[in-house]
Amino acid sequence: MKKKVFVTHMLPGERIHQLSAFCDVNVWLGPGLISASALREELVGCHGVVCLLTDHIDRSLIDTLPQLEFISSMSVGVDHIDVAALNERGIPLGHTPGVLVETTADTTFALLLAAARRISEADRFVRQGEWRRENRWSPDFFTGKDVSGATLGIIGVGAIGQAVARRASAFGMKVLGWNRSPKTVAGIDMVALEQLLECSDFVSLHIPLTDDTRGLLDAHHIALMKPGAVLVNTARGGIVDESALAAALASGALFAAGIDVFDEEPVPENNPLLALPNVVLAPHIGSATTLTRERMADITADNAIAALRGEVMPHCANPGVYAT
């Protein structure tokens, strides 16, 4: 009898179609994303799960799945899954590192430029019919911040942070970096977190969300940022205290922000960032290009197929399970 695998959403790419050769596949066809209650029902008796970052798989759910042998997530981050619970049972967790590095770096720089040059504000100004002869130009008309020659502080100098630094070099930016563990990277001056915040015209986040990094940019650290600085976050929303960030933006302490990720997603209507004109907002689209999403789906399928064949996942987020 073939093992049962549940796929929580239709995936792009070609490799996912090969999964059925190794197991009985059940795919959620919607409408929309699967709910927590429906996910719990669909996973009964399953040996494997192919999921998205929007699917929260916690210990209480894992404990109800005695036959579970693997999870393969179409994501780089795995904070939506209780990894400790999987480790205790020796269950491998697949993810998709590396493939979205350049795409996410592109998104980061797009948000940085849009926030610096007030592109979203200007777009609304034109669309709402406010661009008229009497206010068509003045010396301070939609003035923004120069990017070229400015100082960029990168929090987390892993693959994506380094890709952002390469783009910054093309703009003649000075790049400062801070990492949780000591690291030396060519072209990046590594400094203490406090110094980075105090000296950077732009700050960009590229660290994973963990117990140690949750709320890292709290009110205290946001207050340390250089007056008139711009914050860009394409990492995880929980790293930033959104209320403190909104207060700094509203007061003018910070010039602007470019935000692709939120503490709660989809973002609730009462999130204070939504009411501010100097925030460029995106719905977690850092990796959203057709090619990148297809590659992510293919890696996700490859991880699942390897697990079904009794092989080591090519991209495993908790490789220590193979040593137990």
N, C-alpha and C positions, 0 to 999 in steps of 0.2 A: 504494500500500500504506500502510495506517495505521501510525502509530508505536506502539510498545509501551510501556505504562506499567504498572508494578507497584505495587500498593497493599498495604502490609505488614499491614493490619488492617482489618476492617470498621469503617466510620466512621458516626457518626450524621449527622443533617441531611439536607437535600434535594439540595444542589448536587453532592454526590459522585456521585449517580445520573446526572447530566448529562455526566459525564466520558467515558462510552462513545461519545458522539456525536462526539468528537474523536480517539479513539485506540482501540486494542485494549487492554482493561483485564484484568489478572489480579489477583485479590484473594486474599490469604492467608486461608484459612478456619479455620486452626488444626489441631489444638487448641493453645490457649495462644498466647503470643507466638512469633514466628518466631525460630529459632535463627540464629546467625551463619553456619553452614554452609548452611542452607536459603536464607538471604537471598542469599548469594553465587551459589547455583545459579539462583535465580529471576530474578536481575538480568541474566543473560546475554542480550545482544541488546536490552536495554531502552534506550529513549530518555529515560525519565523515571521518577522514584520519588516516591511519596507515602508518607511514613513518620511514625513516632512518635518521641518522645524516647528511647524504649527501644531504638531501632535504631541501632547504632553503625556509621557509615559513614566509615571512615578512608581514608587515602591509598592503602594497599595494595589496598583494594576499588575505589576510584575508578579506579585505574590499570588495572584489568581491564575497564573499561567504556568502550571507545572511542566508542560511540554515544551516551553519556550527554549529554543536553542541559539537564536541569534536575532539581532536587530540591525538593519541597514538603513541609515538615515541620509537623505539627500540634503546634506548640510555640512558645513565645516564645524561650526560650534555644536556641542551636544548638551547644552545646559537645559534642554527640554526633556532630557532623559536622566533617570536616576542611575548614574554610572556605578555608584557604590553598590547598589542592589544587584546590578548585573555582575559585578566583580565577585561578590559573595557566592554566586552560583556558577562562576566560570563561563558566563555568556558573553561572547564577543559582540562589540558594537562597531559597525562600519560607518565611516563618514567620508567626506569628499575634499580633503585638503589639497592645496596647490592649484587646482584647476581655476579657481575664481580670483586669483591674486591680482592679475593685471586688470580684469574687469572691475573689481572693487576699487582698485586704485584710481581708475578712470572716474568712477562715480564720486570718489572722495574729492578729486580735484575739480570735478564739475560743480559740486556743492560749494567748495571753497571759493571758486571764481564767482558763482552766482550770488553767494552771500556778500562777498567783498564788493561787487559792483551793483548790488541791489537789483538784480535781474527780475526776481519775482515781483518786487514792488513796482518796477517800471512796466512790467507786463500788465499788471492789474490797472495801472494808471492809464495805459493806452486802451485796454479793453473796456474800461468803464467810461470812456468818453471824456476823460478829464484833460486830455492833451489838446488845448485850444490856443488860439493866437495870443491871448493875453498871458498865457503861462507856458509858452512854447520853449523858452530858454532863459536862463539867468546864470550868473557865475557859479551859484551853488546848486544848480538844477541836477538832482539825483547824483550828487557827488558820492563816491564810494572810497574804498581803500585800495592803494596800490598793492599788487601782489609781487610784481618784479622787485627784487632787491630786499624784500621783507624777510623777517625771521619766522621760520616754521618750526614749531615744536611737535615732535611725534612721540606720543605715548604708546610704547609697544613697537619695537623695531624688528619684528619678525618679517616674514615674507611680504606681507601687504604694506607694512610700514616702510620697508626698504623700497618697494615699488613706488610709493608716494614720494619718497625722498628723491628718487631718480627723476620724477616729473618736476619736482621743485627745483632741481639743479638746472633744468632748462629755462626756468624763470629767474635764474640768478639769485635764488633764495639762500640764505644761511639756514642750515638745518641743525636743530638741537634734538637730542633724543634721550628718552628715559625708558628703561626696561626693568622688569621685575627681577631678572637675574642679570649678572654682569655680562656685557656683550660689547664687542668692538666692531664697528661697521664703518667702512671707508666712506668718507663724505659726510658723516654724522658726528657732531660733537656730543658725546654722552655727558649728561649733567644730572644733578639731583632734580627730583620732580618739582620741588619748590622753585628752583632756579629756572627751570624750563617754563613754568607758568608765569613767572615774573618778567621774563625776557622775550617771550614769543608774541609776535603780532597775530599769528594764527596757531591754533592748537588742534591737532587731529588725533583721534583715538583709534588704536589698533590692537587692543588687548582682549583676550577672551573674558567672558563673564564667569567668575568663580566666587567662592565665598570671600576670598581675599580682595577681589576687585569690585565687588558690588558696592555702589555708593562711593567709589574712589574719589570722584569729583563731587564732593559735598560742598556745602555752603562755605566752609573754611577754605578749601582749595580754589573754588571759583572766585572767592574774594582776593586770592593771591594773583589772579591773572592780570596781565598788563591792561591798564585802562584802554578801552576801545578795541580790545582784541576780538577775534572771531573764533568760535569753537565749531569744529566739524566732528560729527560722530557717525561712522559707518560700521561700528563694532557691535555693541549691544546697548540697549537703552538703560538697563539697570546699572550701568557704570556711572551714570550721571544723576544727580539729584535734580529732577526736572523742575521742581518748584523753585529751587535756589537759582537755577539757570534762568528761568523765566523772570525772576525778580531782578537779576543782574541785567538782563536785556531790556526790561521795561524802564529801569532807572537810568540807562545809558552807560552803566559801568562797562558793559560789553557792547560792541558795535553791532554784531549780528551772529547768527548761528546757521549751520547747515546740518539738518538732522534727518537721517534715514532710518533710525531705529528708536524704539520707544520702550519704556519699562513695561507697558501693557500694550499688546498688539492684538487686533486693530486698536488704534489710539482712540480713547474715549473722547466724547465731545467736550468734556469739561477740562481736558488737559490745558494748562495755562499757556503752553507754547502756541496753541492754535490761534489765540487771539492777538498775537504779536505780528506786526508788519515786517519786522526785521529778522524773521526766521524763514529759511527756505526748507520746506518739508517734502519728504518723499516716503512712500509706503514700503520701506524695506526692500529696495530694488537694487542693492549694491551689486548683485551678480546677474542682474536681469538683462542678459543678451541671449539671443536664440542659441548661438553656438555654445556659450558657457553652460546654459541650462541643459543642453543636450549632453555635454560632456559630464556634467554632474550626475545626470540620470544614468549614463552608461557606467560610471564608477560605482554608483549605488547598486546597480544590477550585478556588476562584477563581484562586489563584496558578498551579495546574497548568494550568487551561484557558487562561489568558493566555499561558503559555509555549508551549503547543501551537499557539496562534494566531499566534505570532511577536510577541506584544506584551510590554510591560514588565509584570512581576508587580506587582500593586497593593501587595503587602507583601513587599519583597525585603530580606533580611538583608545582602546584599553588592551594593548597587546600583552599585558601581564597575565591575562587569563590563559594564554597558551602555555605558560610555564607552570601552571597548577595541575 
